[in-house]
Amino acid sequence: MRQNKFKTVLSCILGLVCMINVGMQTVSASEAAITQPVNTDSELLDLSTNIQIDGYYGDWSGYPITNITYTSNNTYSIHQGQLYTDGEMVYVHFSMNDLYTSQIQMHQMSITINGETHALGLYPVFADGSIDWNFFNNEMRALPEGSHYNFGVIVDYTKYCSSQGVITIYDSTHQDNTKGDEVEFAFSVADFARATGMNLSELGSITLVNPNIGSEGLSWMGTSTGPWLGALAAFLLCGAGAYSIKKKKGNAVC
């Protein structure tokens, strides 16, 4: 009887050791692109999906969606946003509700990474990263239908961050019975760190807010799957040991 109990305890200890070892090996999982958003749904993300900033938005399918409530049209004007990072780039997507009858505004956002907040905007830029103020003050006010690719991310109003951005206008008159504007952009985590002076060797959390769309922010938090795998291994090992002994004696418990 004592020998059986000893085997059960030993199985549990081995499981816990497995949990500790796996957890130690994956402490920097955010750097290895093993991530999961805060607002995750019931289905697991396909992390092999490659998001392309090209004005075609089908590759966002399957990523968690945040509803953003705009207080107009009796609150039926609900926009949608998505945020994802692979540890090297941050990807963002906004889709405006059809009832929204204005052009989307993307130049007054704020982003909080690891608890530190900075201004963020999507501006028309030249090839060298400087803002095209003429375009911003004139053509930007009423973009024609189609996808516009001359956009980049500006941090703290003046600093260009290595990036890509596309704004798609489906209806330049923005009627309430036509598809609303759509936007996607991505920026380099390393270059954002350079522009802000932040140490972003690890991404703990990201929150992006666009007040022109609504108060709800897009959120992401880096997690390591290691401890969970370790806990599962410990449970399975312990359970297997207990089941084996119970099968023999009928009274073992772990």
C-alpha positions in Angstrom: 0.0 0.0 0.0 2.8 2.4 0.9 4.6 1.5 -2.3 1.5 2.4 -4.3 1.1 5.7 -2.6 4.8 6.4 -3.2 4.3 5.8 -6.9 1.4 8.2 -7.0 3.3 11.0 -5.2 6.3 10.4 -7.5 4.1 10.7 -10.6 2.8 14.1 -9.3 6.3 15.3 -8.6 7.5 14.3 -12.0 4.6 16.2 -13.5 5.4 19.4 -11.5 9.1 19.2 -12.6 7.9 19.0 -16.2 5.7 22.1 -15.6 8.6 24.0 -14.2 11.0 23.0 -17.0 8.6 23.9 -19.8 7.7 27.2 -18.1 11.4 28.2 -17.8 12.1 27.4 -21.4 9.2 29.6 -22.7 9.5 32.6 -20.5 10.3 34.7 -23.6 7.5 33.3 -25.7 6.3 36.7 -26.8 9.6 37.1 -28.6 9.0 33.8 -30.4 5.6 34.9 -31.7 3.7 32.5 -29.4 0.9 34.9 -28.6 -2.8 35.1 -27.9 -5.0 38.2 -27.9 -6.9 39.3 -24.8 -10.3 39.4 -26.6 -9.9 35.8 -27.9 -13.0 33.8 -29.0 -13.7 30.2 -28.7 -11.7 29.2 -31.7 -7.9 29.1 -31.7 -6.0 31.4 -34.0 -4.2 30.0 -37.0 -0.8 31.7 -36.2 0.5 30.6 -39.6 -1.7 33.1 -41.3 0.3 35.9 -43.0 -1.4 39.3 -42.8 -0.6 41.4 -45.9 -1.1 45.2 -45.9 -2.4 45.3 -49.4 -6.0 46.7 -49.3 -7.4 43.2 -49.4 -8.9 42.3 -46.0 -9.8 38.6 -46.3 -6.6 37.6 -44.4 -8.0 39.1 -41.2 -10.7 36.4 -41.1 -10.4 34.3 -38.0 -8.7 36.9 -35.8 -10.7 38.2 -32.8 -12.9 41.2 -33.4 -13.6 44.1 -31.0 -16.9 45.9 -31.5 -16.5 49.7 -31.2 -19.7 51.6 -30.4 -20.2 54.9 -32.0 -23.0 56.9 -30.3 -25.0 57.7 -33.4 -27.9 56.2 -35.3 -29.4 55.1 -32.1 -26.2 53.1 -31.3 -26.6 50.9 -34.3 -23.4 52.2 -35.9 -21.0 49.6 -34.5 -17.6 49.6 -36.0 -15.1 46.7 -35.8 -11.4 46.5 -35.0 -8.7 43.9 -34.9 -5.1 44.0 -33.5 -2.4 41.3 -33.6 1.3 41.1 -33.2 3.9 38.4 -34.0 6.5 40.1 -31.8 8.2 41.9 -34.7 5.2 43.8 -36.2 2.0 45.1 -34.9 -1.0 44.7 -37.2 -4.2 46.8 -37.0 -7.5 46.6 -38.9 -10.6 48.9 -38.7 -13.9 48.4 -40.5 -16.4 51.2 -40.4 -20.2 50.5 -40.1 -22.2 51.2 -43.2 -24.3 53.8 -41.2 -21.2 56.0 -40.6 -21.6 58.8 -43.1 -18.1 60.4 -42.8 -14.7 59.5 -43.9 -12.6 57.5 -41.3 -10.1 59.5 -39.3 -6.9 57.9 -38.3 -4.5 60.6 -37.1 -5.5 61.0 -33.5 -5.1 57.6 -32.0 -3.2 56.6 -28.8 -1.3 53.4 -28.1 -0.3 52.0 -24.8 2.5 49.4 -24.8 3.7 47.8 -21.5 1.9 50.6 -19.6 3.5 53.5 -21.6 1.2 55.7 -23.8 2.2 57.5 -27.0 0.3 59.3 -29.7 -0.1 57.4 -32.9 -1.5 58.4 -36.3 -1.8 57.2 -39.9 -0.6 60.0 -42.1 0.1 60.4 -45.8 3.9 60.2 -46.1 6.6 60.6 -48.6 9.2 57.9 -49.4 11.6 59.3 -46.8 8.9 59.1 -44.1 8.1 62.8 -43.8 4.5 63.8 -43.7 2.9 65.0 -46.9 1.1 68.0 -45.3 -0.3 69.2 -48.6 -2.0 65.9 -49.2 -3.2 65.8 -45.6 -4.7 69.3 -45.7 -6.3 69.0 -49.1 -6.8 65.6 -50.8 -7.0 63.8 -47.4 -10.3 65.6 -46.6 -12.2 63.8 -49.4 -10.4 60.7 -50.6 -11.8 59.2 -53.9 -13.1 55.6 -54.1 -10.4 53.0 -54.1 -7.4 51.9 -51.9 -4.8 54.5 -51.0 -1.3 53.2 -50.1 0.6 56.4 -49.4 0.2 56.1 -45.6 2.6 55.4 -42.7 2.6 55.5 -39.0 3.7 58.7 -37.1 4.5 58.4 -33.4 4.1 61.4 -31.1 3.1 63.7 -34.0 6.5 64.0 -35.6 8.4 60.6 -35.7 8.0 58.3 -38.6 8.0 54.6 -37.7 8.8 52.0 -40.3 5.3 50.9 -41.4 2.8 50.3 -44.1 -0.8 51.6 -44.3 -3.8 51.4 -46.6 -7.1 53.3 -46.4 -9.9 51.9 -48.6 -12.9 54.1 -49.6 -15.8 52.1 -51.0 -18.1 55.1 -51.4 -16.7 58.6 -51.5 -20.1 60.1 -50.7 -20.5 57.9 -47.6 -24.1 57.0 -47.9 -25.7 55.1 -45.1 -26.6 52.2 -47.4 -23.1 51.6 -48.8 -20.1 49.9 -47.3 -18.1 51.9 -44.8 -14.4 52.7 -45.1 -11.8 50.1 -44.2 -8.2 50.5 -43.0 -5.2 48.3 -42.2 -1.7 49.1 -41.2 1.3 47.5 -39.6 4.4 49.0 -37.9 7.8 47.7 -36.7 8.1 47.0 -33.0 11.8 47.6 -33.1 11.4 51.0 -34.9 8.6 52.0 -32.5 11.1 51.3 -29.7 13.7 53.5 -31.5 11.2 56.4 -31.9 10.0 56.3 -28.3 13.1 55.2 -26.5 11.2 52.2 -25.0 12.7 48.9 -24.2 10.5 46.4 -26.1 12.5 43.3 -25.9 9.2 41.8 -24.5 5.7 42.8 -25.3 3.5 42.5 -22.2 0.4 44.3 -23.5 -0.9 46.6 -26.2 -4.0 48.8 -26.2 -4.9 51.0 -29.2 -7.7 53.6 -29.0 -9.1 55.6 -31.9 -11.4 58.2 -30.3 -12.9 59.3 -33.6 -14.4 55.8 -33.9 -15.4 55.1 -30.3 -14.2 54.6 -26.8 -13.5 50.9 -26.9 -9.8 50.1 -27.5 -8.2 47.2 -29.2 -6.2 45.1 -26.8 -3.6 42.3 -27.0 -1.6 40.6 -24.3 1.4 38.3 -24.7 1.1 35.0 -23.0 3.3 31.9 -22.8 1.7 28.6 -23.5 4.6 26.9 -21.6 3.1 26.9 -18.1 -0.2 25.7 -19.4 1.5 22.8 -21.2 3.4 22.0 -18.1 0.3 22.1 -16.0 -1.4 19.8 -18.4 1.6 17.4 -18.4 1.6 17.4 -14.6 -2.1 16.6 -14.6 -1.8 13.9 -17.1 1.1 12.3 -15.4 -0.5 12.4 -12.0 -3.8 11.2 -13.4 -2.1 8.3 -15.2 -0.3 7.3 -12.1 -3.5 7.5 -10.0 -5.5 5.6 -12.6 -2.9 2.8 -12.8 -2.8 2.3 -9.1 -6.6 2.6 -8.7 -7.0 0.0 -11.4 -4.9 -2.3 -9.3 -6.1 -1.4 -5.8 -9.3 0.5 -6.4 -8.6 3.3 -3.8 -5.6 5.4 -5.0 -6.0 9.2 -5.0 -3.6 11.9 -6.2 
